[in-house]
């Protein structure tokens, strides 16, 4: 029996109740999954699904039942993804903890090294020389680890990071240095295949192995080897030291010139095509007897002249000026050699970063050469004309001519760890 809406009760309530239980079936719009006609609950949805005339074929909507199944499937997939993500996070956490224990155990072993098996790596002159540099660095930076090659920048200890790394591992194999416990975790890697601990050589921080007396003894033994040790092997090591210092001096001057061009004049560095020529020019200057300070002076004058030449020639750009410094430097060195005029010595500016080991190895090389200098030998009253002196036991040894120079201060006590 039909009844008026007003007799049922509140009209809004009655309309809402009727709307909630009413639906329309779109016979031409079928579910994408089950091909049943779609049901819609209001006119706006009907138009959205079936179009203005409610006869459009469906290409995107599902019936309520299929929609519920799809939502359940999606929920299951989300739960599975969450479980997989939690499992993966747990696996990574356990792996990280295991790797941390492995690294900690390795570093504990490194920390336990006491120098009882240390030996000097003779026939590895770069390693021997670099050991003195590390000792000097440890003396002036007590309580701190020896920096990694990466910490030192492009020039490293000797101007060649590959050579530095090789020398460091020569010392490591000789148990003269060990990996510091302050080495960052990212310097280590554990292989997924065999679980072997590996490390990135340039990222490792180091420490000297052994207490102060042992380090001092090793330092003195290295100096003695370079300065007075007899035999062809020691001679070859001295020659290697001299060549190492020569290369470092050349690298230092080139680095200063590049820095001068880029920092002061905002020019590019000397182009790659002329870098070998630049190295030969700098090497020629040192071979002619000019000091490092005088070579710095030459480099400064060459850059200044190249900048002035560029300003006078508007068509010349910064790359041409940088390239021109090589020609100008060569000309200035040739002129100084020919006319024998005095060249002042310049100190490099504070921004210039020279190879860390240059000062120490430069001094060592000078001491080694001084021992065999004919003028020093002639002035020494303790040795013969060949630079040899007789010991209390009657043996002939190389004299270091201590009476010909002022007495040196006592060596500083080296820290047990650095």
NORVEN-V278466 format. One record per residue. N is the residue number from 1. RES is the residue in one letter. PSI is psi in whole degrees, 0 to 359 (NA if undefined). D_FIRST is the distance of its C-alpha to the first C-alpha in Angstrom with 2 decimals. Layout:
BEGIN
N_RES_PSI_D_FIRST + N_RES_PSI_D_FIRST
END
This chain:
BEGIN
1_X_128_0.00 + 2_X_141_3.80 + 3_X_151_6.47 + 4_X_146_10.15 + 5_X_322_12.45 + 6_X_335_14.78 + 7_X_343_12.69 + 8_X_322_12.69 + 9_X_210_16.46 + 10_X_132_19.36 + 11_X_321_18.58 + 12_X_320_21.34 + 13_X_317_20.25 + 14_X_320_16.68 + 15_X_319_18.31 + 16_X_321_20.82 + 17_X_316_18.45 + 18_X_320_16.47 + 19_X_322_19.89 + 20_X_337_21.34 + 21_X_4_19.01 + 22_X_150_18.72 + 23_X_162_21.41 + 24_X_144_22.66 + 25_X_122_24.89 + 26_X_101_28.06 + 27_X_334_29.17 + 28_X_353_32.62 + 29_X_103_33.40 + 30_X_150_34.39 + 31_X_140_35.54 + 32_X_334_39.31 + 33_X_311_39.66 + 34_X_356_37.15 + 35_X_19_36.19 + 36_X_150_32.44 + 37_X_143_30.27 + 38_X_144_29.99 + 39_X_135_26.83 + 40_X_153_26.71 + 41_X_352_24.57 + 42_X_170_25.21 + 43_X_321_26.59 + 44_X_322_30.13 + 45_X_324_30.48 + 46_X_316_29.17 + 47_X_321_31.86 + 48_X_321_34.46 + 49_X_311_33.91 + 50_X_358_33.08 + 51_X_181_34.76 + 52_X_322_33.68 + 53_X_11_32.18 + 54_X_33_30.84 + 55_X_11_33.20 + 56_X_138_36.18 + 57_X_140_37.57 + 58_X_135_37.58 + 59_X_13_41.06 + 60_X_344_40.63 + 61_X_155_37.27 + 62_X_157_36.10 + 63_X_163_32.75 + 64_X_319_31.75 + 65_X_313_33.10 + 66_X_327_36.38 + 67_X_319_36.63 + 68_X_318_36.46 + 69_X_317_39.16 + 70_X_318_41.27 + 71_X_321_41.05 + 72_X_319_42.09 + 73_X_316_44.99 + 74_X_322_46.06 + 75_X_318_45.96 + 76_X_318_48.10 + 77_X_319_50.53 + 78_X_318_50.78 + 79_X_319_51.50 + 80_X_320_54.09 + 81_X_319_55.66 + 82_X_317_55.85 + 83_X_319_57.41 + 84_X_320_59.86 + 85_X_319_60.72 + 86_X_321_61.33 + 87_X_319_63.44 + 88_X_318_65.42 + 89_X_320_65.98 + 90_X_319_67.19 + 91_X_316_69.45 + 92_X_323_70.91 + 93_X_314_71.42 + 94_X_320_73.26 + 95_X_317_75.26 + 96_X_320_76.20 + 97_X_319_77.30 + 98_X_318_79.35 + 99_X_321_80.92 + 100_X_320_81.69 + 101_X_320_83.44 + 102_X_315_85.35 + 103_X_318_86.49 + 104_X_320_87.38 + 105_X_320_89.44 + 106_X_314_91.20 + 107_X_327_92.00 + 108_X_321_93.24 + 109_X_321_95.63 + 110_X_321_96.76 + 111_X_333_97.28 + 112_X_348_99.39 + 113_X_125_101.93 + 114_X_3_105.16 + 115_X_2_107.59 + 116_X_337_109.38 + 117_X_15_108.95 + 118_X_148_109.45 + 119_X_155_112.01 + 120_X_130_113.00 + 121_X_72_111.82 + 122_X_154_115.16 + 123_X_8_115.03 + 124_X_72_111.87 + 125_X_325_113.51 + 126_X_320_110.32 + 127_X_318_108.79 + 128_X_314_111.99 + 129_X_318_112.08 + 130_X_332_108.41 + 131_X_319_108.92 + 132_X_323_111.29 + 133_X_317_108.66 + 134_X_319_106.06 + 135_X_315_108.54 + 136_X_319_109.34 + 137_X_320_105.65 + 138_X_322_105.06 + 139_X_319_108.00 + 140_X_358_106.62 + 141_X_61_102.99 + 142_X_144_103.29 + 143_X_0_100.21 + 144_X_149_98.26 + 145_X_159_97.54 + 146_X_131_99.27 + 147_X_156_96.87 + 148_X_164_95.23 + 149_X_322_96.37 + 150_X_325_93.07 + 151_X_330_93.71 + 152_X_348_97.01 + 153_X_194_95.66 + 154_X_328_96.99 + 155_X_342_100.67 + 156_X_213_100.23 + 157_X_319_103.37 + 158_X_9_105.74 + 159_X_356_104.03 + 160_X_106_102.57 + 161_X_329_99.48 + 162_X_318_99.89 + 163_X_320_103.46 + 164_X_313_102.35 + 165_X_317_99.73 + 166_X_317_102.26 + 167_X_321_104.83 + 168_X_318_102.33 + 169_X_333_101.50 + 170_X_317_105.22 + 171_X_324_105.57 + 172_X_317_102.46 + 173_X_334_103.87 + 174_X_4_107.15 + 175_X_29_105.28 + 176_X_331_106.57 + 177_X_159_103.08 + 178_X_163_99.72 + 179_X_130_96.14 + 180_X_147_95.20 + 181_X_347_92.36 + 182_X_6_91.17 + 183_X_131_90.31 + 184_X_152_86.64 + 185_X_324_84.12 + 186_X_352_83.35 + 187_X_349_86.93 + 188_X_153_86.07 + 189_X_140_84.01 + 190_X_124_83.30 + 191_X_134_83.01 + 192_X_339_79.78 + 193_X_309_81.83 + 194_X_1_84.56 + 195_X_14_83.78 + 196_X_138_87.13 + 197_X_129_87.62 + 198_X_165_88.69 + 199_X_157_89.39 + 200_X_114_89.76 + 201_X_319_93.47 + 202_X_346_93.37 + 203_X_354_90.88 + 204_X_135_92.97 + 205_X_154_94.70 + 206_X_168_97.95 + 207_X_154_100.35 + 208_X_139_104.04 + 209_X_137_104.77 + 210_X_162_107.35 + 211_X_179_108.78 + 212_X_312_110.92 + 213_X_321_114.25 + 214_X_316_112.91 + 215_X_318_111.43 + 216_X_319_114.70 + 217_X_317_116.67 + 218_X_318_114.55 + 219_X_317_114.87 + 220_X_323_118.65 + 221_X_320_118.87 + 222_X_315_116.98 + 223_X_317_119.24 + 224_X_320_122.32 + 225_X_313_121.16 + 226_X_323_120.75 + 227_X_319_123.89 + 228_X_353_126.54 + 229_X_136_125.39 + 230_X_171_127.85 + 231_X_163_127.12 + 232_X_323_125.35 + 233_X_314_121.89 + 234_X_322_122.30 + 235_X_316_123.81 + 236_X_322_120.78 + 237_X_321_118.46 + 238_X_320_120.40 + 239_X_320_120.16 + 240_X_322_116.40 + 241_X_314_116.11 + 242_X_318_118.04 + 243_X_323_115.86 + 244_X_314_112.70 + 245_X_320_113.89 + 246_X_316_114.92 + 247_X_320_111.44 + 248_X_321_109.85 + 249_X_318_112.12 + 250_X_314_111.19 + 251_X_321_107.46 + 252_X_315_107.85 + 253_X_318_109.54 + 254_X_318_107.01 + 255_X_320_104.14 + 256_X_316_105.79 + 257_X_316_106.26 + 258_X_316_102.64 + 259_X_323_101.48 + 260_X_316_103.78 + 261_X_316_102.41 + 262_X_323_98.74 + 263_X_318_98.87 + 264_X_317_101.55 + 265_X_353_101.39 + 266_X_37_97.81 + 267_X_164_99.18 + 268_X_163_98.05 + 269_X_168_100.11 + 270_X_130_102.98 + 271_X_152_101.48 + 272_X_324_101.37 + 273_X_345_103.81 + 274_X_8_106.56 + 275_X_322_105.92 + 276_X_319_108.45 + 277_X_319_111.01 + 278_X_316_110.23 + 279_X_319_110.77 + 280_X_322_114.12 + 281_X_314_115.18 + 282_X_319_114.36 + 283_X_323_116.12 + 284_X_320_119.16 + 285_X_316_119.28 + 286_X_321_119.32 + 287_X_332_121.90 + 288_X_356_124.11 + 289_X_4_124.16 + 290_X_143_121.72 + 291_X_165_119.93 + 292_X_319_116.15 + 293_X_322_116.46 + 294_X_325_118.41 + 295_X_326_115.83 + 296_X_320_113.12 + 297_X_314_115.33 + 298_X_315_115.62 + 299_X_318_111.84 + 300_X_315_111.27 + 301_X_323_113.84 + 302_X_316_112.42 + 303_X_319_108.88 + 304_X_318_110.27 + 305_X_322_112.38 + 306_X_321_109.49 + 307_X_317_107.32 + 308_X_321_110.12 + 309_X_320_110.65 + 310_X_319_106.94 + 311_X_329_107.12 + 312_X_345_110.12 + 313_X_97_108.37 + 314_X_333_105.06 + 315_X_353_104.14 + 316_X_137_104.31 + 317_X_176_101.16 + 318_X_319_100.61 + 319_X_320_100.63 + 320_X_323_104.05 + 321_X_318_105.33 + 322_X_318_104.20 + 323_X_323_105.90 + 324_X_338_108.97 + 325_X_330_109.50 + 326_X_313_110.72 + 327_X_316_113.42 + 328_X_318_114.42 + 329_X_315_114.59 + 330_X_318_116.79 + 331_X_318_119.06 + 332_X_320_119.46 + 333_X_316_120.33 + 334_X_318_122.84 + 335_X_317_124.46 + 336_X_322_124.77 + 337_X_320_126.36 + 338_X_315_128.78 + 339_X_352_130.00 + 340_X_36_129.72 + 341_X_159_128.34 + 342_X_140_126.76 + 343_X_123_122.99 + 344_X_162_121.30 + 345_X_128_118.88 + 346_X_141_115.33 + 347_X_137_112.91 + 348_X_151_109.40 + 349_X_170_106.77 + 350_X_332_104.35 + 351_X_343_101.42 + 352_X_126_103.30 + 353_X_105_102.31 + 354_X_164_105.14 + 355_X_134_104.89 + 356_X_324_104.76 + 357_X_2_107.73 + 358_X_312_110.02 + 359_X_316_112.04 + 360_X_313_112.72 + 361_X_330_113.64 + 362_X_316_115.69 + 363_X_318_117.77 + 364_X_315_118.10 + 365_X_321_119.28 + 366_X_320_121.80 + 367_X_319_123.13 + 368_X_317_123.46 + 369_X_326_125.36 + 370_X_324_127.52 + 371_X_329_128.80 + 372_X_9_130.28 + 373_X_129_131.33 + 374_X_323_135.07 + 375_X_323_135.79 + 376_X_319_134.19 + 377_X_318_136.05 + 378_X_328_139.33 + 379_X_352_138.75 + 380_X_130_137.87 + 381_X_357_140.73 + 382_X_349_138.92 + 383_X_169_138.66 + 384_X_189_140.80 + 385_X_348_140.59 + 386_X_2_137.76 + 387_X_18_135.63 + 388_X_147_136.28 + 389_X_158_137.56 + 390_X_133_138.98 + 391_X_177_137.23 + 392_X_336_139.03 + 393_X_359_138.77 + 394_X_2_140.41 + 395_X_149_137.32 + 396_X_127_136.70 + 397_X_162_133.31 + 398_X_130_131.81 + 399_X_140_132.61 + 400_X_4_129.88 + 401_X_47_132.53 + 402_X_335_131.31 + 403_X_346_134.63 + 404_X_354_134.07 + 405_X_158_130.89 + 406_X_150_129.88 + 407_X_134_128.58 + 408_X_147_124.84 + 409_X_159_122.73 + 410_X_144_121.39 + 411_X_147_118.18 + 412_X_153_115.03 + 413_X_127_113.48 + 414_X_143_110.46 + 415_X_155_107.28 + 416_X_324_106.27 + 417_X_148_102.90 + 418_X_NA_101.75
END
